[in-house]
Every structure is written in C-alpha cells, then in structure tokens.
Amino acid sequence: MKYNADGDLIFTAAKDLVPTLWFADSGERMGTYNGHLGAVWDLDPSWDSVMLVTASADQQVKLWEIETGEELLTYPHPGPVRSVSFDDAGLRFVSCSDKFSDSPHSIQIFEVNRNDPRGSQLEPLRSFPIEAGMPKATRVAFVNFNGKLDGGILVGYEDGMIAILDSDTGECLLEDQVHDKSINRISFNKEKTLLYTASADCKARMVDVATLEILVTYETDRPVNAIVQHPTKDHVILGGGQEAMSVTTTSGRVGKFEARFFESIYNIEFGRVKGHFGPINALAVNPDGSSYCSGAEDGYIRLHHFDQDYVKKEDEVPEAEIQAQDGDEELLEEN
C-alpha cells in the first residue's frame, strides 16, 4: 500500500492478483491493473506518478502506466518476488525474489527507459544471489550512502538482520542484527535518514540509516507487520496483530488488530484506532499528513481522515524529560 508523492492517489495490492488505484480524498476506486497470475506482495509508484511497478508470486515484476492502466513491460524473475522499490529518479528499481527450484534467493536491479519504457532491458543490470543456507531477503529499497545518491541497497532479512549493500558491486557495506525475527516491512522518513522496521518479534524500531544504530524501540504484545512515520508530526503508527492462521477463532478485541499511535521520540503510546477484524498488514500516511490508510487480512482497506483535534494536538514533553533537562541546567549553572 502506497500514496503517491502528491498525496492524491492510493495504490494497494493483495492476494486477489489485482493491484488497485483509489482516490485518496474520497476512497473511490479509479481502476485496476490486470495481468498478474499470483498474489501481489508489493508495489511502488514513481516519484512523478507516471509509472508503477508491482511484485508478484507469479515470479514477475510488471511495469504499468499509471494513468491508463496499460501494462508496459514484464520483468521475469527466478522466483516469487517479495519486494520492489524505485530509486529516487525512477530510472531503476530493485527487487528481491525467493528461492525456487534450483534458483537461489536473490536481489536484482533493473533499469527503466523513461523515454521508451517498452524498450527497457529485461535482463537485470545487476543480480546478487544470496548464498545457500543464508536467510532470504524480505524487503529491499534504495538508500543514499557514503554521499552517493541511491548508492546503497537496504535489505531486510528473514532472521531480523539489516544490511546495506553497494548498489554497484553487491558488497556488504554495513550490517546489524536489528530484530530477533523476520522483518515484515520497512519505511523511511521523507529524507530517508531514518529507517522504521516492523518485525515478527513484536517490536518496531527507529534506526539511523547512516550507521544502523537503533535509536528507539517500540515494544508491543503482538507481531508488528507495518510501521510508518507521520510526515508532519513526531508520531509513528504501528499495525499488526495475532497470527493470521488463528484469526477465525479470535474476536477483533482479543486479536489486537488496532492501529497504534506512538510519540516517536519519547516512545509514548497515546492512541489506538479499531476497525479491522484481522491483522493489519500494511499502513500508509498521506504526504500532507491529512489522512492514513490501513490494509488487513480481513480484505478491507480503511481510509482515515485525521480530525482537527489530532491536527491541532501538541505533544507534551514527559515529566521525566523536563526534570532531566532542569537537572542539566542546574549542573551548568553550578559549573
């Protein structure tokens, strides 16, 4: 699930094989992108809302023209494709695919010819196989690294590891064990200096992209499937819930399928939004901060517009922080 950069469109994908486009303001469906033969696990619109890439279990990434819904190109992969992401210029995308038959888990970079998309090269510019016995990649995205635009590929792995690979050579530039279990989803702040990770270990984390240092840990009592930062407030939204296989015997209240709001710096939970009857798998916030949407195992996309109470809400500094700051000031005065 993604908003476009202008915040007027929402793109969603599910196990029904059909990526869908919606108006962000009203939630009205604009159209669908028909062509995949398997569940669509991920998608990403280009920065200018001209093209869309979708990743599917049918071992394909498809390139679409957003306005018309026309399929421009199909990029074959060696296995089911878990994640896909454009670079900042919309000239390349990175994807990761699962092991299938004799083909190993792998990460690929493909080019997109903006002038003639149908003439784009179908073979990957670079392919980085994951060695046998190593955990598979679950999420990939381009990041700026060592002063180079899109110089790194940030990879989340099934064992909770985060790594940054050189986008030219595939060399591991940085890695750290950020979680104890699989990384379900990643997101960034607008500048891509902060990484947010959601994991099956019931934790979500804020991580410094430059160093992979863990800055804040948001602890919950359920697997976390998604996390996003609010673009105009110091807030994060978490979604998850009880494992999907147990949902049929569990009520929404017991299954804990709410979206949870945390103050991102002081790590204080201040609100929850109910509504879903299955674990939340995806979250997205409008770039202008006016709304957010959630997608869950119950098959529904819920679009929420923030009310004025939330828009005008001012975050209070916790008493412990005030006392700590007062203590620092007294210490400075004594010196």
N, C-alpha and C positions, 0 to 999 in steps of 0.2 A: 504494500500500500504506500503510495507516494502522492504528495501535492506537487504540482509543477512550480517553477520558480516564481511565477506571478501570483500564485495562490488562488487562481480561479478554476482550476481543474483538479480532480482527484482520479488517480489510476489505481485500480485494485485487481488482484488476481487470486484464484482459489483452485480447489481441486476439480472444479467443473470445466476446466480446459479453456475457459473464455475470459481473457483479460477485458476489463470493462472501464469505460470513461464516464465520469459523472461531473455535473456542475457542483462546484464547491459551495456555492451560496445556498442553493435550494435542495441539493441532493438528487436532482432529476438526472436520469440516465441519458447520456448523449449517444452512446453506441458501444459496440463491442469489436474486438479484434479476433476474428475467427481463423483458425488454421492449425492450432496445436492439437496433438493427439494424446497428451498426458497432462497431469496436474501441472499448473504453472506456479513455480516456487518463488519467483522473484521477478521484479521489473524495475525499469529506471527510465524516466524521460530525459531528453537532452536539455541543456540549460535554456535553450530558446523555444522549447515546446514544439519542435519540428518533428523529431523522431523519438521512437520508443523502442527499447529492447526488452524482450521477455525471455525468461529462462524456464525450461520445462523438463519434466521427467521423460519426455519423448526423445531426449538426447539432442535437443536443438535449442539454439537461441535464434529468435526471429527479430528482424528489424522492420518496424512499421512506420508509415507516415501517419502522424497523429491526427491531422485534420480530416483525412479521407478514410482512415482505417485500412488503407491498402498495404498489403504485405510486400515489402521491398526486397527482402533477401532472407535466406535461411542459412545459418551457420551450423553445420553438423559438428557434434561433439562425440567423444569416445564413450560417454556415459551420461546418466541423468544429470542435469545441470541444476545446481543448488542455488547459485547466487550470480548476479550480473550487475555491473555498475559502469556508467560512462566516466570518462575523465572530464576535467573542467571545461575543456574546449569542445567536447562532443566529437572528437576525431578518432577516439579509440574506446574500447570497452574491455573490461577484464571479467572473466568468468571462472567458476570452479565446477568441476564435474566429479561424480562419484566413480569408484571402480566398477567396471562392467566387463564380464568375461575375462579376456586377457589384458584389457586396458586398465592401467592403474588410476588411482585418484590423480587429478592434475589441475593445474591453473593455466589458463590461456589468455593471451592478449590478442585482440583482433582490431583491424583498422576499419574505419568507416569513411568512404569517399563522399564528402559532403556535396560535391558538385554532381556526382553521378553515383548515388547510393547502390544502384543495381550493379555497377561495375566494381564494387568493392571486392577485395581479395577474400576468398572463402577459407583459405588456409590461414592459421594463426600466424601473426607476426612473431610471436614467441610462445613457447609452451614449456612449462616447468612441471614435469611429473613428480609426484610425491612417492618417495621410496616405499617399498613393500614393508608392512609392519608399522608404518608411521600412521598417526591419526589423520583422518580426512579433513579437508577444509570445509567449513560450513558457511563462511561469509568472506567476501573479498571487496575491496574498494581501493581506488587510487588515493594517495595522500601526498602532500608536499613534504619532501625530506631532504635534509642537508642543503637547503637553499635552492632545490630544484623543483620546479612545478611538476606535479604528478611524478616525482622521481621515485616514489615508493609504492608498493602494493601492500596494504594492510590486510592480514589474513587472520581470521578466527578459526580455531581448530576444535575438533570434537572432544579433545581432552582438556579444554579450557586455556590452552596456550594462545597468546597473541604474538604475531611476528610481523616485521616489516621487511619485505624483500625488495631488492633493487629491480626496478621495472625493466631494466635493460638486460641484466645478466641472471636474475633469479637468486643472486647471492643473498643470504640472510644478513641483514644489516643490524637488526635488533630483535630480541625476543624476550618474553617474560611469561611466567605462569600466572595469569590474571585470575583464573577461576579453577575450581576443582572438577567441574563437569562441563559438558558441551556448551559452547557459546551459541545461543539461539539466534541472536540478532545484534547488529551494531548500528549506531547512528553517530552523528557529529554535530557540533555547534556550527554556526554559519561559516566561521573562518577555518574550520577543520583543524583547530588546535587542540580541541578536547574530544575524546572518544568516549562514547557511552556503550557499555556492554550489558547484555541480558543473558543470564545463564540458568541452566537446569539445577544449579547448586543452591537455588533460592536467593541468589544475590544479584544485584546490578551494581555497576561500578562506573565512576568517572575516572578517566585515565588521561594523562598527558601524552599526546601523540609523539612529541619530540623525544621523550625518554621512556615511555610506557610505565611511568610511575603511577601507582594507584593513589588518587587524590581523595576520593570519597567512596565509601561502600554503603549501599542502601540494602539493608537486610530485610527479608520478608519470610513468611512461613509457607511459601508456595514456589514452585518453579516460575522463573521470570522469562517470559517469551519475547518481550519487547520493551524498549525504553526510548523516549525522545525528550529533548530539551525544548522548553518553551522559548521562542525566539526573542521575546521582549521582556521576560521576567526570569528571575533566578529560580526557576522551577523545573522539575522533571516529572514525567508521567510514566508509570510502570504498569505493565499488563501481564497477566499470566493466569495461573490457576491450577487446580488439580489436574493430574494427567488425563488426557482425553479418553483413554480406554475405560475410566471409571465414572465418566460424566453421566451415563444413563441412570445410575443409581444414586445420584447426588443432586440435591437442590442447589439453586444458584447461591443461596446464602452459605451453605456448608462448603460448596466447592470453591468459594472465594474468587469469583470471576470479576471483581470490581477493578476499575482503573484507579490507581492510587497516585495521589499527588504529594510530592516531597519538595521542601525547600532545598535547592540543590547544593548550597554551600554549607548550611548548618545541619543538613540531613534531618529535618523535622517533617514528619508526615502531618499534613493539615487537612486532607480531604480524600473522599472516595466517591466514585460515580458507579452506580449499579446499572444493570440493564441486560447484560448478556447471560445466557444460560449454558455457556461453555467457556473453556479457557480462551483468553484473549491472545491471539497470535500475532497481531500487527497493530501498530499505532502510528499516526502521523499528525503533525501540527501545521496549521496554515502558516506560511512565512510571515504574514502580518500579525499573527498572534490572536486572531479573532475567533478561531474555531479549531477543533481537533476531531479526528475520526478514529474509530476502533473497529477491528475485524476479528471475529471469533470463530470457534469451532461450531457454533450454533448456526453458521451460514449467513449471519447478518453483518452488514456494515452499519454502524451507528455514527451519525454525524451530530456533533455537539457544538453549539454556538455559545461562547462564554457570555455570561450576563454581566451587567455593569458592576455588580458587587465584586466580581472577580477582577474585572479590568481595573477598577479603582483600588483594589486591595493593596495595601502597603505592608511589606514584610517586616515584622518586628524582630529586632536583634535579641536573641535569647539572653536571659538574665546572666547566665554563666559567662557569656562573652562580654557583657557590659562590665561585670566585676573584674574579669581578666584584663580588659582594657584600662579600667580605673587603676588596677594594681600596677600596670606598666607605667602609667603616667606618674603615679606616686614614686615609683622607683627612679624615674628620670629626674623628678624634682629633687629627690634626696641626693642624687649624684651631681 
